[in-house]
Amino acid sequence: MKKLIGVIHLKALPGYPQHKDMKYVVEHAVKDAVILEKGGVNEIIVENTDDDPHKKVNTAETVAAMTYVLSEIKKKVGVPLGVCVLWNDYKASLAITKVLDLDFVRVPVFIEAVLTSSGFIEGDPYDVINYRNLLRANNIRLLVDVDVKHATNMSKRSIEESANEALHFGADELVITGKFTGDSPDLEDLKKVRKISPNTIICIGSGTDIENVESLAMYADNFIVGTYFKDEKGEIDVEKVKLLRQKIESFAK
């Protein structure tokens, strides 16, 4: 079965000037989670999207706030939950997931090195795997980006080589994105990754919508969707969620 993974973009957390208060953050996050579940998503991932600029390694208030918000979300929905602490704080993501008994984390930079608006970020797959082992958390799935959006990859390797290396070092699922939020992956790149990893779960990490999901589904298994579900006011439209879920379900018939 192909999965639809809904994204919750958290309002700004403590430590950022745009932060209002935690009640505001929690209310919005819980509301979004309930709407996503009602719309039929199979899983939900939570990101601290509005913490701008993102940090390479987050401070205590971010980790504490995200742990609290996710604990409140978990009380209200029954679907599996995951987390991605931006930019690439996989230790924070894994720690939160372990403590709350969640299901998966997304690691934007697992291998290679990229240049981002938050600076130069180097992947360290050994450290990711070792830290997961240290936490005795091998049940936590690692969703790993290959040539992630909003970044310039310093490697000259092909996307197939990068995907192979990510799998070699322990990625459970691969995430393929476009170049920025809302941009779908290049279909040829997607075909190449599917060809070299026919049995791997491939997730589309950006740009899925009702118009292109059928073509993407020819090569991908799961779809991480956030921005597309929002209306002009930035609120999640449950009907958009339902329609995309129905479309994805139709591929299995």
Buried (B, 14 or more C-beta within 10 A) or exposed (E): EBBBBBBBBBBBBBBBEEBEEBEEBBEBBBBBBBBBBEBBBBBBBBBBBBBEEBBBEBEEEBBBBBBBBBBBBBEEBEBBBBBBBBBBBBBBBBBBBBBBEBBBBBBBBBBBBBEBEBEEBEBBBEEBBEBBEEBEBEEBBBBBBBBBBBBEBEBEBBBBBBBBBBBEBBBBBBBBBBBEBBEBBBEEBBEBBBEBBEEBBBBBBBBBBEEBBEEBBEBBBBBBBBBBBBEEEEEBBBEBBBBBBEBBEEEEE
